[in-house]
C-alpha cells in the first residue's frame, strides 16, 4: 500500500512524498507529529537525530526540516530502509541523512562496543517500535531505552511512541511528559 506523507514545519514545510508502506510500518499521524514538534521546539543546528525503528523516516525528515544538523535512521526492513534513502535524495537531504538497515538492538550493541556510543552533543531520539515488540520483547526494549537514556548528553530529548498498554513504570527515572494521541501514547523527557 502506498501512502502520501508530508513535512509539517520548517524549510521543507508542505513537501509531500509517497511511501510504500508494508504491514510492519506504522507512520505517525500528522497531528501527533505536529504536537510532538510543538513540544520540542526548534532544534539547534548541532542536534543529532536518531530515528530508531524509523519506518518512513518522517520523524528524522521533520527534525531536519526544522533545523537539526544530521540524522541517523535505523530500520531493519531493507526495502523500507532503501525507501528512506530515496526520500532523503528526493528532499535533497542525502548529505544529512544516514540510513542503517539493521536491527536496532544489534545497532546499539555495536555502538556500545566502542565505549562511547553517542557523540557529546545534543540528540533528539525518536523511538517508535512496533507496538507488538513492546509486548513481545519487554526486557530488550526496556534495556535499550534505559541504556540510551543513560548515555544521552545533556539537553537531549528522548521521545517514545507506545500504545496504551505500555506502562510509565518501565521507563528510566526522569521527568516524563506523557501525552495521549489515540491510539498512540507519547513519552517525552529532556536529559539534564
C-alpha positions as CSV (number, residue, x, y, z in Angstrom):
1,X,0.0,0.0,0.0
2,X,1.3,3.5,-0.8
3,X,0.7,6.5,1.4
4,X,1.3,10.1,1.0
5,X,3.3,11.7,3.8
6,X,4.1,15.4,4.3
7,X,6.6,17.5,6.2
8,X,4.6,19.8,8.6
9,X,7.1,22.5,9.5
10,X,10.4,24.2,8.8
11,X,12.1,24.8,5.4
12,X,10.5,21.7,3.8
13,X,7.1,22.6,5.1
14,X,4.3,21.2,2.8
15,X,6.7,18.9,0.9
16,X,4.9,15.7,0.2
17,X,6.3,12.3,-0.7
18,X,4.8,8.9,-1.5
19,X,6.0,5.9,0.6
20,X,5.2,2.2,0.1
21,X,4.1,1.0,3.5
22,X,4.1,-2.7,4.4
23,X,2.4,-4.2,7.4
24,X,5.4,-3.6,9.6
25,X,5.4,0.2,9.1
26,X,3.1,2.5,11.1
27,X,3.5,6.1,10.1
28,X,2.9,8.5,12.9
29,X,-0.2,10.6,12.3
30,X,0.4,14.2,11.2
31,X,-1.4,15.7,14.2
32,X,0.7,13.5,16.6
33,X,3.9,14.5,14.9
34,X,2.9,18.2,14.9
35,X,2.1,18.1,18.6
36,X,5.4,16.4,19.4
37,X,7.4,19.0,17.5
38,X,5.4,21.9,19.1
39,X,6.5,20.5,22.5
40,X,10.2,20.0,21.4
41,X,10.6,23.4,19.8
42,X,13.2,24.3,17.2
43,X,16.3,22.2,17.2
44,X,19.8,23.8,17.2
45,X,22.0,23.0,14.2
46,X,24.3,20.8,16.3
47,X,21.4,18.4,17.2
48,X,21.9,14.8,16.1
49,X,18.7,13.0,15.3
50,X,18.3,9.3,16.0
51,X,15.2,7.8,14.4
52,X,15.0,4.3,15.8
53,X,12.6,1.8,14.2
54,X,12.5,4.5,11.6
55,X,9.7,3.2,9.3
56,X,9.2,6.0,6.9
57,X,12.0,8.2,8.4
58,X,9.5,11.1,8.6
59,X,10.5,12.0,12.2
60,X,14.1,12.5,11.0
61,X,13.0,14.5,8.0
62,X,10.7,16.7,10.1
63,X,13.5,17.4,12.6
64,X,16.0,18.2,9.7
65,X,13.4,20.5,8.1
66,X,13.1,22.4,11.4
67,X,16.9,22.9,11.8
68,X,18.6,19.8,13.2
69,X,22.0,19.1,11.8
70,X,22.1,15.4,10.8
71,X,20.0,12.3,11.3
72,X,20.6,8.6,11.5
73,X,17.6,6.4,10.7
74,X,17.8,2.8,11.9
75,X,15.4,0.5,10.1
76,X,15.7,-3.3,9.9
77,X,13.5,-3.9,6.9
78,X,15.8,-3.5,3.8
79,X,13.1,-2.3,1.3
80,X,11.9,0.2,3.8
81,X,15.4,1.4,4.6
82,X,16.1,1.9,0.8
83,X,12.9,4.0,0.5
84,X,14.2,6.3,3.3
85,X,17.4,6.8,1.4
86,X,15.4,7.5,-1.8
87,X,13.2,10.0,0.0
88,X,16.2,11.7,1.5
89,X,17.5,12.2,-2.0
90,X,14.2,13.5,-3.2
91,X,14.1,16.0,-0.4
92,X,17.8,16.9,-1.0
93,X,18.8,15.7,2.5
94,X,21.1,12.9,1.4
95,X,24.2,14.7,2.8
96,X,22.5,15.0,6.2
97,X,20.8,11.6,6.5
98,X,22.4,8.2,7.1
99,X,20.3,5.1,6.9
100,X,21.4,1.9,8.8
101,X,19.5,-1.1,7.5
102,X,19.9,-3.0,10.8
103,X,18.1,-4.4,13.8
104,X,18.0,-1.6,16.4
105,X,19.2,-3.8,19.2
106,X,22.2,-5.0,17.2
107,X,23.0,-1.4,16.1
108,X,23.0,-0.3,19.7
109,X,25.3,-3.2,20.9
110,X,27.7,-2.3,18.1
111,X,27.7,1.3,19.2
112,X,28.4,0.3,22.8
113,X,31.4,-1.8,21.9
114,X,33.4,1.4,21.2
115,X,32.8,2.6,24.7
116,X,31.2,6.0,23.8
117,X,28.1,5.2,21.8
118,X,26.8,8.7,21.4
119,X,28.7,11.9,20.4
120,X,28.9,14.6,23.1
121,X,26.3,17.0,21.6
122,X,22.6,17.2,22.0
123,X,20.5,14.4,20.5
124,X,16.8,14.0,19.7
125,X,16.0,10.4,19.9
126,X,12.7,9.2,18.4
127,X,12.0,5.6,19.4
128,X,8.8,4.3,17.7
129,X,9.0,0.5,17.9
130,X,6.1,-1.7,16.6
131,X,3.6,-1.9,19.4
132,X,3.8,-5.7,19.2
133,X,7.5,-5.5,20.0
134,X,6.8,-3.6,23.2
135,X,4.9,-6.6,24.5
136,X,6.8,-9.4,22.9
137,X,10.3,-8.2,23.9
138,X,9.8,-6.1,27.0
139,X,13.2,-6.7,28.6
140,X,15.1,-5.9,25.3
141,X,13.1,-2.7,24.7
142,X,13.4,-1.6,28.3
143,X,17.2,-2.2,28.4
144,X,17.6,-0.3,25.0
145,X,15.7,2.7,26.3
146,X,17.5,2.7,29.6
147,X,21.0,2.4,28.1
148,X,20.3,5.1,25.5
149,X,18.9,7.4,28.2
150,X,21.9,6.8,30.4
151,X,24.3,7.7,27.6
152,X,22.4,10.8,26.3
153,X,24.4,14.1,26.6
154,X,22.7,16.9,28.5
155,X,19.9,18.8,26.7
156,X,18.9,15.8,24.7
157,X,15.3,14.8,24.1
158,X,14.1,11.2,24.2
159,X,10.7,10.6,22.6
160,X,9.0,7.2,22.8
161,X,5.8,6.4,20.9
162,X,3.9,3.4,22.5
163,X,0.3,2.3,22.8
164,X,-2.0,2.5,25.9
165,X,-0.7,-0.9,27.1
166,X,2.7,0.4,27.8
167,X,3.4,1.5,31.4
168,X,5.4,4.5,32.5
169,X,7.0,2.3,35.2
170,X,9.1,0.7,32.5
171,X,10.9,3.9,31.7
172,X,14.1,5.2,33.4
173,X,13.6,7.7,36.2
174,X,13.1,11.1,34.6
175,X,10.6,13.9,34.4
176,X,8.5,12.3,31.6
177,X,5.8,14.3,29.9
178,X,3.1,11.8,28.9
179,X,0.6,12.8,26.1
180,X,-2.2,10.7,24.6
181,X,-2.9,10.9,20.9
182,X,-5.0,7.7,20.4
183,X,-4.0,5.1,19.6
184,X,-0.6,6.4,20.5
185,X,0.8,7.5,23.9
186,X,3.9,9.6,23.7
187,X,6.5,9.9,26.4
188,X,9.0,12.8,26.3
189,X,11.9,13.7,28.6
190,X,14.8,16.1,28.4
191,X,18.1,14.9,29.8
192,X,20.0,17.0,32.3
